[in-house]
Amino acid sequence: MKTTGKKIGYFTEAWWFIQDHPLMEKLHTGIMQCLDILVAKVNPATGHVDKDESKNTETEVWLEFGFPERDEILGQMVPTHDIDLDCGAETFEESIVILANLIRSKYP
């Protein structure tokens, strides 16, 4: 994977980088059509949800994203899930910045 340009560091810059990415033009509806969001409590020592719920003290916002592709059966563009873009952080804004940088690395 090749990264081009400077690292994206701000939420608004990240949001518009994703929204204006050439692969988004296929869908015409925007980021939210391609984004799944899950808010979870995790064990900060592992970054995972612990079976012992008392250890899950840190909030994380997890994102799944995929650019749209044409579904031949439906005859329309549908979002996908690109596991290389799965990410998360303590806030939605931080998660979007991470996502934008992953996209920039994979789809320069």
Secondary structure, 3 states (H helix, E strand, C coil): CCCCCCCCCCHHHHHHHHHCCHHHHHCCCCHHHHEEEEEEEEECCCCECCCCHHHCCEEEEEEEECCCEEECCCCEEECCCCHHHCEEECCHHHHHHHHHHHHHHHCC
